[in-house]
Amino acid sequence: MTVGTAVGVVVGILILATIIGVVLRHGTGRARSASGTTRTSRLRADDLASVSDYGSAATLVQFSTPTCARCPATRRLLDAVADQHEGVRRIEIDLAEHPELARRFDVMQTPTVLLLDANRTVRTRFGGPPRPPELTAALDAVLTAGSTDTTGTSCTTGTQESR
């Protein structure tokens, strides 16, 4: 192989790696609706924590690991968002202590955030730190859907819960 061919191969590999990295980064932190996949849309998270840890209107579940560099910032973001909404709580799951949950919830990276409705059904998932506007929009959609019953009248979501 000539030097020119070797340089061309290296440049081609670098370009391909850059394209793959940009595509993967583009999807990080974006909301994915759980209704898009039949497995996730039926997935319930009743047994992740005690009953009192769940929010009465919605719950943000953060999957973390001890070595996750982006998890503390995600924790602060989720706490701030939960504090702004009545009946919303955050639960953090350490995957080092519960590795079986990574398989059950298809966690491929940390942080991964699941948005649960009042029935503890997974509605939205975020791979990577959630983008604040998308997190707020997804949470508002869950809270709006949960604030009306089948007759279209408003229901109360309860009082703000303490952590």
For each residue, the residues with C-beta under 8 A, 3 or more apart:
1: 5 6
2: 5 6
3: 6 7
4: 7 8
5: 1 2 8 9
6: 1 2 3 9 10
7: 3 4 10 11
8: 4 5 11 12
9: 5 6 12 13
10: 6 7 13 14
11: 7 8 14 15
12: 8 9 15 16
13: 9 10 16 17
14: 10 11 17 18
15: 11 12 18 19
16: 12 13 19 20
17: 13 14 20 21
18: 14 15 21 22
19: 15 16 22 23
20: 16 17 23 24
21: 17 18 24 25
22: 18 19 25 26
23: 19 20 26 27
24: 20 21 27 28
25: 21 22 28
26: 22 23 30
27: 23 24 30 127
28: 24 25 109 127 128 129
29: 126 127 128 129 130 131 134
30: 26 27 126 127 131 134
31: 124 125 126 130 131 134 135 137 138
32: 36 124 125 126 127
33: 36 123 124
34: 37 40 41 43 121 122 123 124 125
35: 41 123
36: 32 33 40 41
37: 34 40 41
38: 41 42
39: 42 43
40: 34 36 37 43 106 122 125
41: 34 35 36 37 38 121 122
42: 38 39 121
43: 34 39 40 105 121 122
44: 119 120 121 122
45: 48 59 61 105 114 116 120 121 122
46: 120
47:
48: 45 61 91 93 101
49: 53 54 91
50: 53
51: 54
52:
53: 49 50 59 89 91
54: 49 51 59 89 91 116 120
55: 58 59 82 87 88 89 118 161
56: 87 118 157 158 161
57: 85 86 87 88 118 142 143 146 147 157 158
58: 55 85 87 88 89 115 116 117 118 139 142 143 146
59: 45 53 54 55 88 89 90 91 115 116 120
60: 78 81 82 88 89 90 91 113 114 115 116 139
61: 45 48 90 91 92 93 113 114 115 116
62: 71 74 75 78 90 91 92 93 111 112 113
63: 92 93 95 101 102 105 107 110 111 112 113 114
64: 68 71 74 75 92 93 94 95 110 111
65: 68 71 94 95 96 110
66: 94 96
67:
68: 64 65 71 110 111
69:
70: 73 74 110 111 128 129
71: 62 64 65 68 74 75 110 111
72: 75 76
73: 70 76 77 129
74: 62 64 70 71 77 78 111 113 129 130
75: 62 64 71 72 78 79 90 92
76: 72 73 79 80
77: 73 74 80 81 129 130 132 135
78: 60 62 74 75 81 82 90 113 130 135
79: 75 76 82 83 90 163
80: 76 77 83 84
81: 60 77 78 84 85 88 132 135 136 139
82: 55 60 78 79 85 88 89 90
83: 79 80
84: 80 81
85: 57 58 81 82 88 139 143
86: 57 157 158 159 160
87: 55 56 57 58 118 143 157 158 159 160 161
88: 55 57 58 59 60 81 82 85 139 143
89: 53 54 55 58 59 60 82 161 163
90: 59 60 61 62 75 78 79 82 163
91: 48 49 53 54 59 60 61 62
92: 61 62 63 64 75
93: 48 61 62 63 64 98 101
94: 64 65 66 97 98
95: 63 64 65 98 99 101 102 107 110
96: 65 66 99
97: 94
98: 93 94 95 101 102
99: 95 96 102 103
100: 103 104
101: 48 63 93 95 98 104 105 107
102: 63 95 98 99 105 106 107
103: 99 100 106
104: 100 101
105: 43 45 63 101 102 112 114 122
106: 40 102 103
107: 63 95 101 102 110 112
108: 112 127
109: 28 112 127 128
110: 63 64 65 68 70 71 95 107
111: 62 63 64 68 70 71 74 128 129
112: 62 63 105 107 108 109 125 126 127 128
113: 60 61 62 63 74 78 125 126 129 130 135
114: 45 60 61 63 105 122 124 125 126
115: 58 59 60 61 122 123 124 125 126 135 138 139 142
116: 45 54 58 59 60 61 119 120 121 122 123
117: 58 120 121 123 142 145 146
118: 55 56 57 58 87 146 157
119: 44 116
120: 44 45 46 54 59 116 117
121: 34 41 42 43 44 45 116 117
122: 34 40 41 43 44 45 105 114 115 116 125
123: 33 34 35 115 116 117 138 141 142
124: 31 32 33 34 114 115 138 142
125: 31 32 34 40 112 113 114 115 122
126: 29 30 31 32 112 113 114 115 129 130 131 134 135
127: 27 28 29 30 32 108 109 112
128: 28 29 70 109 111 112
129: 28 29 70 73 74 77 111 113 126
130: 29 31 74 77 78 113 126 134 135
131: 29 30 31 126 134 135
132: 77 81 135 136
133: 136 137
134: 29 30 31 126 130 131 137 138
135: 31 77 78 81 113 115 126 130 131 132 138 139
136: 81 132 133 139 140
137: 31 133 134 140 141
138: 31 115 123 124 134 135 141 142
139: 58 60 81 85 88 115 135 136 142 143
140: 136 137 143 144
141: 123 137 138 144 145
142: 57 58 115 117 123 124 138 139 145 146
143: 57 58 85 87 88 139 140 146 147 157
144: 140 141 147 148
145: 117 141 142 148
146: 57 58 117 118 142 143 155 157
147: 57 143 144 154 155 157
148: 144 145 152 153 154 155
149: 152 153 155
150:
151:
152: 148 149
153: 148 149
154: 147 148
155: 146 147 148 149
156:
157: 56 57 86 87 118 143 146 147
158: 56 57 86 87 161
159: 86 87
160: 86 87
161: 55 56 87 89 158
162:
163: 79 89 90
